């Protein structure tokens, strides 16, 4: 019998998290089963013993997978088994990856694979907030070098109170939903969405999360000691030549510093100038020497370039393109650059450009989400594309990568809260990045706002976004917060902090930290500086278009909605869909119907008003309740010797007796001239309370002739006495 090692974390509200190791997946370098309630995640980690020769980065791969059996469900599709990762699984992978990656030693280059699998769920607790803790615990009980542990928690604000790791149900009432990752000392990653909250509120949520994370980290340290993995494996993944390092620095630093402070705004010209310095240094070596030293020279020169850029900012406050730390690059916008889409825009900030389009659709265009724990329909979609030509790369584009899904999700979160909940259209925003040097996801938010307004979507408020950076050297108090960072400032800096919001507050954020010792004072400064930048960018957007268009584009579909009593849903659909199909064929409009909150919700869409009006009239006729005294235009369905049956409402026939056709008396129905298919106006005189039959009249709608007297009915002959 195996006796696993178990550590329990108390959450303070009666809930607990247990970390168990030593029982499952024992051949992995580290394995932990995390349990919270009936939600169970198995995290495993394996690392190669040696690095692949020539590797100078951290080859970390994080996979998160949810088993349908965890929630007692069958997978969809023909194969009935789990397939490629869903967007939700990819986004969860990114949450874990971004928290773990900065904490591996800089000189550790062995391949590391982290696998997190959801094996049990009850639909109450949210597993994505637990994945980071499970992965870190697996690393803690392994001998893989890692400067952790870390943990991740979700924080929601519900009725003004912060809630740690809320349930699915609780989250529906939240106005803030963020996931925070941190070590015991420092915040490492933040991502989430909110309903126009203040910068101070976001900071308080991060502090609340960090308090809980410290407890998680302590539990992992205790688990690591219990397993006996406090000493990590030895490794040697880098060979260094200190004399060559010093030679590169001595020969190249001053030249690189001069380029860094030159203020050249052209990314490619600046890059060529930096490369020329390196190539000049390499020119002193023979081909045989370069075969041995080229990789080291590249690495050492990268460090020189990084140091030059950072010192130039810290000492002179001057950035690579000559801007000050708070300056935003030039912005120009254009609404409706494309005639075909329902809405379009072009947003350019410096060397970053997004061409965005909006397509309006009907209920039939909803996206069906069928994840393990999430089954719903989504009416607002945002897709982000990052083709290689946007950065001048000569390579093919191969499908949608994790980065594109992550950046698109951030922009989607930023904008979705500003689409009215009762807006009848499905909305799809597509952002194609045509040029990139800086945050293209924030350009997507800005371009998306313009395209939505161009399409006539009645946004509550326009949204803008900005990416903030940080330069802070270890051991120094001096630091610089950078507004609207360049690609190089992201790569060589210490922080990538994206913030989106309206004029009233923040709607979404994503932050990654690459340094230690980031204080809340620095975070507060970054948020307040981001607010100034957001407001400046928002002003540029409003100069281009200050409000949504009052009318849709002529070629956009029109939609009208109608709410009907639940009992009429079947009548509108008809047997086998016969009625609703007939309405669509006759009118040319598209009609959809569903039950929502105990009523029927009908959407009628079409490319012209006449088609919609025709369909709406027919539906109103079906759901209308006949009222005594009302006048209706009906069609004669059948003619009998004693009168005619008239369909005065769809599916509702009444008897127009021969005596109610005209003030004139007719002996035969043929004398009336009425025939099947004629359309006539009738008035509903009476509804029989027992049979529900309808009595109609046409003559009461006609003017009574002068001197008219009621004709006498013929008397029946008297009965003979027996």
NORVEN-V457697 format. One record per residue. RES is the residue in one small letter. SS is DSSP state (H for helix, E for strand, L for the rest). PHI is phi in whole degrees, -180 to 180 (none if undefined). D_FIRST is the distance of its C-alpha to the first C-alpha in Angstrom with 1 decimal. Layout:
BEGIN
res = [RES;RES]
ss = [SS;SS]
phi = [PHI;PHI]
d_first = [D_FIRST;D_FIRST]
END
This chain:
BEGIN
res = [x;x;x;x;x;x;x;x;x;x;x;x;x;x;x;x;x;x;x;x;x;x;x;x;x;x;x;x;x;x;x;x;x;x;x;x;x;x;x;x;x;x;x;x;x;x;x;x;x;x;x;x;x;x;x;x;x;x;x;x;x;x;x;x;x;x;x;x;x;x;x;x;x;x;x;x;x;x;x;x;x;x;x;x;x;x;x;x;x;x;x;x;x;x;x;x;x;x;x;x;x;x;x;x;x;x;x;x;x;x;x;x;x;x;x;x;x;x;x;x;x;x;x;x;x;x;x;x;x;x;x;x;x;x;x;x;x;x;x;x;x;x;x;x;x;x;x;x;x;x;x;x;x;x;x;x;x;x;x;x;x;x;x;x;x;x;x;x;x;x;x;x;x;x;x;x;x;x;x;x;x;x;x;x;x;x;x;x;x;x;x;x;x;x;x;x;x;x;x;x;x;x;x;x;x;x;x;x;x;x;x;x;x;x;x;x;x;x;x;x;x;x;x;x;x;x;x;x;x;x;x;x;x;x;x;x;x;x;x;x;x;x;x;x;x;x;x;x;x;x;x;x;x;x;x;x;x;x;x;x;x;x;x;x;x;x;x;x;x;x;x;x;x;x;x;x;x;x;x;x;x;x;x;x;x;x;x;x;x;x;x;x;x;x;x;x;x;x;x;x;x;x;x;x;x;x;x;x;x;x;x;x;x;x;x;x;x;x;x;x;x;x;x;x;x;x;x;x;x;x;x;x;x;x;x;x;x;x;x;x;x;x;x;x;x;x;x;x;x;x;x;x;x;x;x;x;x;x;x;x;x;x;x;x;x;x;x;x;x;x;x;x;x;x;x;x;x;x;x;x;x;x;x;x;x;x;x;x;x;x;x;x;x;x;x;x;x;x;x;x;x;x;x;x;x;x;x;x;x;x;x;x;x;x;x;x;x;x;x;x;x;x;x;x;x;x;x;x;x;x;x;x;x;x;x;x;x;x;x;x;x;x;x;x;x;x;x;x;x;x;x;x;x;x;x;x;x;x;x;x;x;x;x;x;x;x;x;x;x;x;x;x;x;x;x;x;x;x;x;x;x;x;x;x;x;x;x;x;x;x;x;x;x;x;x;x;x;x;x;x;x;x;x;x;x;x;x;x;x;x;x;x;x;x;x;x;x;x;x;x;x;x;x;x;x;x;x;x;x;x;x;x;x;x;x;x;x;x;x;x;x;x;x;x;x;x;x;x;x;x;x;x;x;x;x;x;x;x;x;x;x;x;x;x;x;x;x;x;x;x;x;x;x;x;x;x;x;x;x;x;x;x;x;x;x;x;x;x;x;x;x;x;x;x;x;x;x;x;x;x;x;x;x;x;x;x;x;x;x;x;x;x;x;x;x;x;x;x;x;x;x;x;x;x;x;x;x;x;x;x;x;x;x;x;x;x;x;x;x;x;x;x;x;x;x;x;x;x;x;x;x;x;x;x;x;x;x;x;x;x;x;x;x;x;x;x;x;x;x;x;x;x;x;x;x;x;x;x;x;x;x;x;x;x;x;x;x;x;x;x;x;x;x;x;x;x;x;x;x;x;x;x;x;x;x;x;x;x;x;x;x;x;x;x;x;x;x;x;x;x;x;x]
ss = [L;L;L;L;E;E;E;E;E;E;L;L;L;L;L;E;E;E;E;E;E;L;L;L;L;L;L;L;L;E;E;E;E;E;E;E;L;L;E;E;E;E;E;E;E;E;E;L;L;L;L;L;L;L;L;L;L;L;L;E;E;E;E;E;E;E;L;H;H;H;H;L;L;L;L;L;L;L;L;L;L;L;L;L;L;L;H;H;H;H;H;H;H;H;H;H;H;H;H;H;H;H;H;L;L;L;L;L;L;L;L;E;E;E;E;E;E;E;E;E;L;L;L;L;E;L;L;H;H;H;H;H;H;H;H;H;H;H;H;H;L;L;L;L;L;L;L;L;L;L;E;E;E;E;E;E;E;E;L;L;E;E;E;E;L;L;E;H;H;H;H;L;L;E;E;E;E;E;E;E;E;E;L;L;L;L;E;E;E;E;E;E;E;E;E;E;E;L;H;H;H;H;H;H;H;H;H;H;H;H;H;H;H;H;H;H;H;H;H;H;H;H;H;H;H;H;H;L;L;L;L;L;L;L;L;L;L;L;L;L;L;H;H;H;H;H;H;H;H;H;H;H;H;H;H;H;H;H;H;H;L;L;L;L;L;L;H;H;H;H;H;H;H;H;H;H;H;H;H;H;H;H;L;L;L;L;H;H;H;H;H;H;H;H;H;H;H;H;H;H;H;H;H;H;H;H;H;H;H;H;H;H;H;H;H;H;L;L;L;L;L;L;L;L;L;L;L;L;L;L;E;E;E;E;E;L;L;L;L;L;L;L;E;E;E;E;E;E;E;L;L;E;E;E;E;E;E;E;E;E;E;L;H;H;H;L;E;E;E;E;L;L;L;L;E;E;E;E;L;E;E;E;E;E;E;E;L;H;H;H;H;L;L;L;L;L;L;L;L;L;L;H;H;H;H;H;H;H;H;H;H;H;H;H;H;H;L;L;L;L;L;L;L;L;L;E;E;E;E;E;E;E;E;E;E;L;L;L;L;H;H;H;H;H;H;H;H;H;H;H;H;H;H;H;L;L;L;L;L;L;L;L;L;E;E;E;E;E;E;E;E;E;L;L;L;L;L;L;E;E;E;E;E;L;L;L;H;H;H;H;H;H;L;L;E;E;E;E;E;E;E;L;L;L;L;E;E;E;E;E;E;E;E;L;L;L;L;L;L;H;H;H;H;H;H;H;H;H;H;H;H;H;H;H;H;H;H;H;H;H;H;H;H;H;L;L;L;L;L;L;L;L;L;L;L;L;L;E;E;E;E;E;E;E;E;H;H;H;H;H;H;H;H;L;H;H;H;H;H;H;H;H;H;H;H;H;H;L;L;E;E;E;E;E;E;E;L;L;E;E;E;E;E;E;E;E;L;L;H;H;H;H;H;H;H;H;H;H;H;H;H;H;H;L;L;L;L;L;L;L;E;E;E;E;E;E;E;E;E;E;L;L;E;E;E;E;E;E;E;L;L;E;E;E;E;E;E;H;H;H;L;L;L;L;L;L;L;L;H;H;H;H;L;L;L;L;L;L;E;E;E;E;E;E;E;E;E;L;L;L;L;L;L;E;E;E;E;L;H;H;H;L;L;L;L;L;L;L;L;L;L;L;L;L;L;L;L;L;L;L;L;L]
phi = [none;-84;-108;-70;-95;-126;-127;-111;-112;-88;-88;91;-124;94;-92;-135;-122;-112;-116;-123;-138;97;-114;-117;50;-74;-86;-72;-64;-156;-149;-139;-100;-99;-134;-137;62;-103;-95;-132;-122;-103;-113;-126;-140;-135;-130;-66;-70;-132;-84;-68;-53;90;-76;-126;-138;-97;-82;-98;-128;-112;-124;-124;-136;-109;-84;-63;-63;-58;-116;66;-123;-92;-68;-81;85;-77;-77;58;-145;-60;-113;-66;-62;-77;-58;-63;-66;-65;-64;-68;-55;-65;-60;-74;-57;-67;-82;-82;-54;-68;-98;-80;-55;-59;-101;-100;-126;-75;-67;-125;-119;-112;-121;-123;-126;-84;-104;-150;-154;-120;76;-103;-86;-93;-76;-63;-75;-99;-64;-64;-63;-62;-65;-65;-65;-65;-67;-64;-91;-105;-104;-77;-60;-160;-91;-103;-81;-128;-150;-124;-139;-99;-122;-122;-107;-123;53;84;-115;-78;-126;-87;44;-67;-80;-57;-66;-65;-66;-64;-102;-91;-107;-150;-142;-131;-114;-119;-117;-162;-86;-66;-103;-136;-71;-112;-158;-138;-151;171;-133;-157;-101;53;-94;-83;-62;-66;-63;-65;-61;-64;-65;-65;-66;-61;-64;-65;-59;-70;-64;-58;-66;-62;-66;-64;-64;-69;-63;-68;-65;-62;-67;-65;-80;84;-115;-74;-102;-94;-66;-84;-154;-146;-106;-135;-107;-120;-128;-64;-65;-66;-59;-65;-66;-62;-64;-64;-83;-114;-62;-61;-67;-65;-64;-64;-67;-62;-96;-72;76;-67;-84;-89;-58;-72;-63;-65;-64;-64;-66;-64;-63;-63;-64;-66;-65;-63;-68;-67;-63;-78;-105;-76;-61;-66;-69;-66;-58;-92;-107;-57;-63;-67;-62;-59;-67;-68;-70;-57;-64;-63;-61;-63;-63;-63;-63;-69;-68;-62;-71;-69;-88;-117;67;-115;-97;-57;-99;88;-77;-79;-67;-103;-79;-97;-65;-56;-123;-138;-130;-147;-96;58;-73;-116;-80;-77;-65;-70;-160;-157;-159;-129;-123;-127;-129;63;-103;-120;-141;-123;-105;-116;-128;-127;-120;-97;-135;-103;-58;-67;-95;-60;-89;-89;-102;-131;-84;-58;-112;-138;-123;-164;-118;-113;-102;-121;-120;-139;-119;-120;-122;-127;-70;-59;-65;-66;-117;77;-85;-97;-154;-80;-96;-119;71;-98;-92;-62;-62;-65;-66;-65;-67;-65;-65;-62;-66;-61;-64;-66;-100;-63;-69;-96;-91;-55;-63;-96;-67;-75;-87;-79;-126;-122;-105;-123;-110;-105;-82;-94;-155;-144;-157;128;-77;-80;-68;-73;-64;-63;-61;-67;-66;-62;-60;-63;-66;-64;-67;-64;-79;84;-72;-77;-59;-63;-151;-71;-123;-127;-146;-146;-109;-108;-124;-148;-122;-151;-85;-58;84;-109;-82;-67;-150;-137;-97;-110;-92;55;-73;-81;-60;-66;-71;-69;-66;-98;-95;-112;-157;-130;-121;-98;-134;-122;-178;-96;-66;-99;163;-80;-111;-161;-153;-151;-133;-125;-114;-118;-131;-98;78;-83;-87;-69;-64;-66;-62;-64;-62;-63;-67;-69;-68;-65;-61;-61;-65;-60;-66;-64;-65;-61;-62;-66;-63;-71;-65;-78;-154;-95;-163;-62;-61;-70;-125;-70;-62;-56;-94;-79;-68;-102;-131;-123;-116;-147;-105;-126;-60;-56;-70;-93;-59;-62;-67;-71;-71;79;-64;65;79;-64;-69;-66;-67;-65;-62;-67;-66;-75;-94;85;-94;-103;-121;-126;-144;-152;-91;-133;54;82;-132;-93;-112;-110;-118;-118;-127;-171;-90;-141;-67;-61;-64;-66;-62;-63;-66;-64;-63;-67;-67;-61;-65;-68;-91;-69;-98;-58;-124;-61;98;-82;-102;-129;-97;-124;-124;-73;-93;-155;-119;-119;-58;-101;156;-133;-97;-116;-85;-93;-138;-53;81;-127;-109;-130;-91;-101;-66;-57;-79;-105;-80;-154;-68;-74;-88;-112;-84;-132;-67;-63;-66;-74;80;-76;-143;-60;98;-66;-105;-141;-93;-137;-117;-80;-87;-160;-117;-62;-66;-90;-98;76;-76;-107;-108;-113;-144;-105;-68;-68;-91;-99;-71;-73;-62;-65;72;-67;-125;-63;-65;-76;-76;-63;-77;-77;-65;-67;-73;-75;-74;-75]
d_first = [0.0;3.8;6.5;9.5;13.0;15.2;19.0;21.3;24.9;27.4;30.2;32.6;33.4;30.4;28.3;25.3;23.6;20.0;18.8;15.2;14.2;11.6;9.7;12.7;15.5;14.4;17.5;19.8;21.4;20.1;18.3;18.1;17.6;20.4;20.8;24.1;24.6;23.6;24.4;21.5;22.3;20.2;22.1;21.8;24.2;25.3;28.4;30.5;30.9;34.7;37.2;39.5;42.8;45.3;42.9;44.2;42.2;38.6;37.2;34.7;33.6;31.8;30.8;29.9;29.2;28.8;27.4;29.6;26.8;25.6;28.6;28.8;31.7;33.1;34.5;38.3;40.4;40.8;37.6;35.4;32.9;32.5;35.3;36.7;35.9;37.8;40.0;37.6;34.7;37.1;38.2;34.7;34.1;37.3;36.3;33.2;35.1;38.0;36.0;33.9;36.6;38.9;36.2;35.4;37.6;41.0;40.7;37.2;37.9;34.7;33.6;30.9;29.2;27.6;26.2;25.5;24.5;24.9;22.3;23.2;26.4;28.5;31.8;32.1;30.7;32.0;29.4;31.9;32.1;28.4;28.2;29.7;27.2;24.2;25.9;26.8;23.3;22.1;25.0;24.2;20.7;22.4;25.0;27.7;30.8;31.4;33.7;31.7;29.7;31.5;30.9;32.8;33.9;36.3;39.2;41.5;44.7;45.1;48.3;48.8;45.4;42.6;39.3;36.1;34.0;36.1;35.1;36.9;39.3;40.1;40.9;43.7;45.8;45.3;48.2;46.0;42.8;41.5;38.3;38.3;36.2;36.4;35.0;35.2;38.8;40.3;40.6;39.8;40.3;41.8;42.5;43.7;46.6;48.7;51.8;54.4;53.0;54.4;53.3;52.6;50.3;48.2;48.0;46.8;44.1;42.9;42.9;40.9;38.3;38.1;37.5;34.3;33.2;33.5;30.8;28.5;29.3;28.5;25.1;24.4;25.9;23.5;20.5;22.0;22.4;18.9;17.7;20.6;22.6;25.9;27.7;28.3;29.2;32.8;35.0;38.7;39.7;43.4;46.2;49.0;52.6;53.8;57.4;57.3;55.7;58.5;61.1;59.9;60.0;63.4;65.0;63.5;62.7;66.3;67.0;63.7;64.6;68.0;66.6;64.1;67.1;69.5;68.5;68.6;67.4;66.9;63.3;64.1;67.1;65.0;62.2;64.8;66.3;62.9;62.3;65.7;65.0;61.9;63.9;66.7;64.4;62.9;66.5;66.9;64.3;64.8;62.8;60.9;60.1;59.0;56.6;54.8;55.5;55.8;52.2;52.3;55.7;54.4;51.5;53.8;56.5;54.1;53.3;57.1;57.8;55.0;56.5;60.0;59.2;57.3;60.0;62.8;61.2;60.4;63.7;66.1;64.5;65.3;63.0;63.1;65.4;67.6;66.4;65.7;62.2;63.1;65.2;64.3;65.4;68.3;67.4;69.3;68.4;69.9;69.4;69.9;70.2;69.3;71.4;68.9;65.8;65.9;65.4;65.2;65.4;65.5;64.1;64.7;63.7;64.7;63.2;60.7;61.8;60.3;62.1;60.6;61.4;60.8;60.7;61.2;59.7;59.3;56.3;55.9;55.0;52.0;48.7;45.9;42.6;39.6;36.5;33.1;33.9;37.7;40.2;43.7;47.1;48.5;52.3;52.5;51.4;51.9;51.5;51.9;52.9;53.2;55.2;55.4;59.2;58.7;58.0;60.3;57.5;58.6;55.6;54.7;52.8;49.6;48.3;46.9;44.6;42.1;44.7;47.2;44.8;44.0;47.6;48.7;46.2;47.5;51.1;50.1;48.6;51.8;54.1;52.5;53.1;56.9;57.2;58.3;55.8;58.5;59.8;60.1;59.6;56.6;57.0;55.8;56.4;56.2;56.6;57.6;57.6;60.8;60.7;58.1;58.2;56.4;54.4;54.9;52.6;55.0;57.9;56.3;56.2;59.9;61.0;58.9;60.8;64.1;63.3;62.2;65.4;67.4;65.9;67.0;63.6;64.3;61.8;61.5;61.9;61.9;59.0;59.1;56.5;56.4;54.0;54.0;53.2;52.8;53.8;52.4;52.1;49.5;51.1;54.2;55.2;57.4;56.0;57.4;56.4;57.7;58.8;58.6;56.8;57.6;55.1;55.4;55.0;51.7;50.6;51.9;51.4;48.7;48.4;48.9;49.4;50.7;52.3;54.0;56.0;59.1;62.0;60.0;56.6;53.5;52.0;49.3;48.0;45.8;45.3;43.7;43.9;43.9;44.7;43.4;45.2;46.5;47.9;48.6;52.3;52.1;50.3;53.0;55.7;54.2;54.0;57.6;58.9;57.2;58.9;62.3;61.5;60.3;63.5;65.6;64.0;64.2;67.9;68.4;66.7;69.0;72.0;71.2;70.4;70.4;69.3;68.0;70.7;72.3;72.2;69.9;71.1;73.4;70.9;67.9;66.8;67.9;65.6;66.6;64.2;64.8;62.9;63.5;62.4;59.3;61.2;63.4;60.6;60.9;64.6;64.5;62.0;63.8;62.7;60.6;61.6;65.2;66.7;64.8;65.4;69.1;69.3;67.9;70.1;73.2;72.7;70.9;68.4;64.7;63.3;59.7;58.5;55.3;54.3;53.5;53.0;54.7;57.8;58.8;59.1;61.5;62.1;65.2;65.6;68.4;70.4;73.6;74.5;76.4;73.4;71.3;74.2;74.6;71.0;70.8;74.0;72.6;69.3;71.3;73.4;70.3;68.8;72.2;73.0;76.6;78.9;82.2;85.1;83.4;85.1;83.1;83.9;82.9;83.4;85.1;82.7;85.0;88.6;89.7;93.2;92.5;90.9;88.1;84.4;83.4;79.9;80.4;76.6;74.0;73.1;75.6;79.0;81.9;85.2;88.3;91.0;94.3;96.0;93.7;94.4;97.8;100.5;102.6;102.4;101.1;101.8;99.3;96.1;97.7;100.4;97.8;97.1;93.3;91.1;87.4;85.8;88.2;86.9;88.4;87.9;87.4;86.8;84.3;86.5;84.1;80.7;80.8;78.5;77.8;77.4;76.6;79.4;81.2;85.0;86.5;90.0;91.8;95.2;94.3;93.6;97.1;100.3;102.2;105.7;108.8;110.3;107.3;107.3;104.6;105.7;106.2;103.9;105.8;106.4;105.1;107.9;108.5;107.2;110.0;110.5;109.7]
END
